[in-house]
Amino acid sequence: MGLPNGMWCSALLRNLAPAVSLAVLTSAAPMNSSAGPDSSAASSASTPAVDQSPQPQVVECAQLHPSPGWPVWIKDYRTSARTEETSGIAYVGRDVEGRRCFFLIDDVGAFHFCRVAQKADSGEVTLFLEPVGIDQSLLDDLNLNEKLDFEALSLDPRALTQSSSRRDGNGTSGSTWAPGDKSSGTSGFSSDREDEVGAADLQGDAFPDTLPGILSIEGRGRDFQERTRVLSVRFIRTRNPYEGLGETTLWRVASLGDAIAETRFWRRSVASNRGFEGLGISDRYYFLGLESLDAKGELNLYGTVLFIYDRVSAKVAAVRTKPLGIHSITGMLAINDTVTVLVDRSRQAICVLKWDAQPSAQLRSCHRFPLDLPGPGGFRYAIPAVEGLTVDGDGDLWCVTDPWRGHYRVVGTAPESIHVYLAAELPMMYRFSGDPVWEAVGLTSLWGADDGTEP
């Protein structure tokens, strides 16, 4: 979908009219470009244009319940490793043993590589957590005097081998979010150090050893606008020199600098500790989901904004989500250029957005699926802060929780062990079957079998 001409960022964010089609906000500089916004065009947008486009269909769908065996605490009981304030999840593919693999990020400044084993997709779940090191290049791009706040991560689907059985939302072959087999032998990056492995995986896994993506960092303090960043990153798997102590390989994450350079079109919409909690990458676009437009103490007065950056034209568009009933964006994935999936923490729901293809670029529909969010074992707890969203190769949807301090408590009764885990603010991981979702939105053709057998 191409981005049509329309209104600018400052005008759009002041306008509370229910416009939900794409509207161009500004031109933004791609990485390593010195181009800036066109100030003459900005002055012409003082009076926002009235959107005459058809309003999208909003469909309220049946509630999604966790898959058998889910949710689980994000903890590796072999090593006692755990996550903390987990804010993002990205599906990588299956390892040589058939286990689904993910990157997890914590908004306290940590990354994890997580392998999920579940026999026959309905039995007991076991998580295997491995640390992910932070390369000096990423440290150089961070303000180490402030709390590191990683909020969202999306991997570039072009770096994952695409399966020919998956098709785009218009019924034609296209690039979608999917792992494939490793036979293509390309990862999109060449190794610039002898210890980097590049495309040839070390363990026979169905994913490469170099994976690019984008990472959202939330700004805090007086300079929050400058510190709100969207970085290009790459995850690199290297040989472990201490193989006798555990895993044979190690991951680290490096920074390639700003994904969208100097011109930061989000300045008027971000706030301290309020930035992009949803990111998506498709062949042509970056999708940036703002957590919310509401100030603390306000209850969903404004909804939020989904920014869409065209990587070809370097233009930016936005969709106001209030008319769609989307109150927040706390996780997101771009399936392709015309299908975006997001999680709304405030409404505890997943939404699937379908866009027209070129040239109209209009939002066609929003399907909303409320989430049933029990704790492990079925107990109920206060304020399930669901964040992060990814989709695996079978089309199943995965989310994590970022516990809210002081509000992570049992509602009703639960065993004493549950109270201990909640007091420790241990995050949870959820899995939801994608079958009812893709059937409801008419996209079952996207998903084929995800090769690999569960251990």
N, C-alpha and C positions, 0 to 999 in steps of 0.2 A: 504494500500500500504506500502510495506517495503522500506527502504532507501538503494539503492545500493551503492557499494564502488565507490569512486571517488576522487575529488580534495578537497583541504583544503581552508579555508576561505580566508587567505591572498592571495593565488594564484588566487582564483576565482575573487576577487574584482579588481585585476590588469588586468585580462583577459577581453578583449572587444569582444571576439569571440561570435557569436550568439548562445550560448548554452542555451537551455531552459528546458532540462530535469533535474530531480533531481540529485544533486551531493553532496555527503557527505562532510561536511566541517571539522567537528571535533567531538569528543565526549564531551558532556557537562554533568555536574553533576546535577542530579535531586535534588529537595529540600531536605535539611538535609544530603546530601552526600558530602564526602570530595574528591571524584574522580575529577581529572583534565584532561586536554588534553594530548594526547599521543604525546610528542615532537618528537619522532623518526619518526612518520608518517608525521609530519609537514615538516620535512626537505626533504622528498621524493617528495613533491608537488611543488618544485620550478619551474618545467616545467609543466604547465597544460596539461592534456590529451585533445585530440581533440574529441569532442562529435560527434559520428557517428549515434546517434539515430535519428529516423524520426522527422522532425520538426512538431510542432502542427499546426492544421488548425486554422487560424485567420478569423473569420466571422464578417463582418460589418453588423449590423442589423438596423432595423428601429428605429427612434427616439422615446423615451418615453416622453409622456406628463403627467403633474400632473393629479391626479384623481380629479373629480368634488369637488369644495370647497377648493382646495389646490393650493398653499401653504398658511400657516397661520403664523402670528407672534407668537413667543413662549412667551406668556404672559397670565396670569390668571387675567381676568378683574374683578373678584370678589374681589381679594385681592391686585391687582396691582403687584403681584409677577411676576418676569421675569427671564430669563436666561441671561448670558453674555459670549460672545465668546464660544458658545457651540461647542464642538468638538467631542462628541460621543453620541450614542444612542443604547440602548439594549432593545429588546422586552421581556416582562415578561409574559404576558398572559392577560386574561380578568378578570375584577373584577365582583362582584356579580350582578352589573347592566349591564353587557355586554360591558363596556367600555374597549378599548384596553389600556394597561398600559405599560409604558416604564421607564427605568432609563435614565436620561440625565446627561452628565458631561460637565463642563465648564473648559477650560484650565486656568482659574483664580483660580482654586482650590475649586470648588463647585459641589455638586451632587443634583439632583432633582428627585422626583418621579412624573411622569406625567400621568394623565388619560385623554384619548381622547374620547369625545362623538361626534358622528355624526349620525343624524337620517337617517336611510335607506342608509347609505354610500354615500349619494349625497347631503345632506342638509348642513345647517350651522354647523361649527365646533366649539366646545367649549373645551378649555384646562383647566384642574385642576392641579395646581402645588403644591406639598408638599415638604417641605425641607427634606433633608437627612443629618443626623448628622454624623460627622466624629469621630470615636472611637479613644481613646487615643493610641491604638495599631498602627493605621495608622499614627497618628501624630508622634509617635516615629520613624517611618520608613521614615519620610520626613525631608528634610532640610528646617527648618522653617526660615532660614536666606535668602533663595532665593524665588523668585516667584513660587508658586505652579503651576505646569503645567501638568494637567491631559489631556491626548491626546486620549486614546482609552479604550474601555471597552468591554468585551465579557463575557457573562454568560455561565456557564457549562450546556450544554443541558441534561446531566445525572441527574441534580437536578430538571429538569422540567419533569413532568409526560409525557411519550411518548404515542402518539396516535397510536393505531394499524392500523389505516387507512393510515399511512404514510410509505413509503417504500424508500429504498436507491436507488441510481442512477443506480444500476445494476438489479433492479426489484425484489430484495429480501428484506425481512423484515430487517430493520436496524434502528439504532438510528439517528434521524434527528432533526433539530431545530424546535421544536413545543411545544406549550402548550398542556396539556391534561386535563382530569378531575382530581379532587383532591382525587379520591378514593384510590389511592395507599398509601397515608399517609406517604411517606418517602421523605426526603429532602437531604439525604447524610451527614447531620451533626446532632450531638446530642447537646442539649442545655447544656451549662456549667454554666449558671446563672439562678436564679429563675425567672427573669423577661423576659427571652427569651422564645418565644413561640414554636420554633422548627417547626415541620411539620404540625401541626394542625392549619390551617389559622384562623384568628380572625374574618373575615368578610364574609366567604363563597366564597371567590375568588378562581378562578381556577388556583392558583399557591401557592406554599408553602411560609412560612414566613421566611425561611432561604435559601438564594440563593448564591452559590459560583460562582466565576468568576476570571478573570485576568484583571489587570489595568496597563496601560502604563503611565509612568511618564517621561517627557522629561527633559534631563539634560541641564543645562546652566552654563555659567561661565568657569573658568579655569579647574574645575574638572567635566566637563560634562560627561565624560565617566563613572565615578563612579556613577554619579547621574542619569544616564539613567537606569531606573528600570522597570521590569515587575513583579508586585506583585500578589500573590494570595490574593484575598479578599473574604469576604462574607458580604452580605447584610442581616440584621436581623431586622425583624419587631417586635416592642415591644408595650406594652400597654401604652397609653397616660394617664399620671396621671391627665391631665388637659382637660378631655374630653369635658367639657362645653365650651371650647374656640375654638373648631373646630373639626378636624379629630379625630377619636377614636383610631388611631394607629399612630406610628411614625417609620420611618426607620432610621437605622444608618449603616455605613459601617466600617468594621474592617479589619485589615491586618493580614495575616497569614505568612508574610515574602516573600522572593523571590520565584517566581514560578519556575525559573531555577536558581540554586544557583551559587556559586562563579565564575564558568567559564562563562564569558560573551563573547560569540563569536561575538558580534556585535561591539566590540571596534573600529575596523578599518573603519566601515561604518557610525557610528553616528557622529554628530557634535553638537556644542552648538546650542540649539533650533532647532534641527533636529533629531527626533527619530522615534519611532514606532507610527504611526497614524492609523494603522489597526491591529486588533487582532481577532483571531478566535480559537475556541476550538471544536475539534471533539472527538470521543471516544479515538483515539490514539494519536492525534497530537495537538500541539500548532502551529498556523500560526501567524507569526509576519511580518507585512508589513511596511517596511521603507518608510518614507514620500518621500524621493528623495535622489539621490546621487549627485545632482547638487549643486554647491556652489551658493550663492546669486549672481545674475547678469548673471548666465548662464541659457540658455533656453533649458532645456531638452536634454543636451548633453549625459547623461549617463543613463537616466531612473532611475530605482530603483531596489531593491532586495526584494523578498519574502523569508523569512527564515521559515523552517519547522522543528520543534523540535519533535522528536519521543519520546514520553513519556515512551515507553517500553524499547527501546534500549539505550536511552539517547544520540542518535546521532542527528546531525543537518545537514540539507541540505539547498540549496538555489537555487532560480531561478532568473536569470537576466531577467528583464522585457522589456528591450529596444527592442529586436527582436519582441516582441508582440505589440509594439506600446503603451505600458503602461508607462506614464511619471511620475506618482506619485501614491501613495497609501495613501488615507486619510480616509478610512473607510473599514471595512471588516467583513465578517461573514463566518464561515465554516458551510455549511449545513450538511455535513458528511465528512467522510475521503476522498471522491473522488470528492466533489463539493465545490468550494470556490467562493464567490461573493465579489467583491471589487468595490470601487468608486475611480475614477481617477479625482482629482480636476483640474489638468492642462488641461485635455481634456474634462472635464465636461461630463463624461461618466461612466456607470456601466459596469463591465466586469464579465462574468461568466466563471470560469476555471473548466474544467473537466479533471480528472486524471484517468489513468488506475488503476485498483485494483491490488492487489499483483499478481505476484511478480515483474512486470515490472516497476511500479511506474513512468510512463512517462506522461507528460502533453499531453493530446489528443487534446484539443481545447480551444480556447478563443473566446467567443462571446462578441462583444462590442455593447452597446446600448447608443448612444448619448442622453443626457438629455436636455429637454426643461426646462429652469429655469427662468420663470417669477417671479415677486414679487406678493404679495397678491393683488387680483383685476386685475392682468394682466399687470401691468406696467413693464417696463424693467429697469434693473439697471446694473451698471458696476461691473465686476469681481464677479460673484456668486461663493463664496468660499465654495463649497459643501463639507461637511465632515461628518463622521459618517455614518454607514449603518447598517440596521437591516432588518429582514424579519419577518412578523407576521404569525399567524397560517393559514391564507388564502393564503400565498405566496406573498402578496403585499410587496413592498420595500419602506423603509422609510429612509430619509436623513435629516440632519440638516445643518445649515450654521454657519460658524465662520467668522463674518464680518472682512474684512481687513480695518484697520484704514486708513482713508484718501481716500479710494477707494469705499466706500459704498455710491453710489450716483445714482440719477435717470439719465437714458438715455432717452432723449425726454421730455415729459411732464407728470405730475402726480399731484394729489391733494396736497394741502399744508400739510395735515396730513401725507402723505407718506414721505415727506421731513423731517418731525419731527421725525418719527420712524427711518428713515435712519440715521439722525443726532445722534440719541440716540443709534445707532448701535445695534438695537434689532434683534436677530437671527430669522431665519425662520425654519419651519418644512415642509418637502415635503413628499407626498405620491404618489407612482406610482403603477398602477395595475401590478400584477405579471403575469397575463394571457399571454400577448404577449412574455414575457421573457421565461417562462417555456415551452411554446409551441415551441419557436424557438430553444431551446436547447434540446428539447425532454425529459423534466423532469416533465411533468404534473402529473405523477403518485406520485410525492412526496407530493402533497397537497390534503388534504381532507377538509371537512367543519370545520371551527373553531367554535366550539359550543359557543353559546351566542347570544343574540339579542341586537342590539344597542338601546340605550334609545331613 
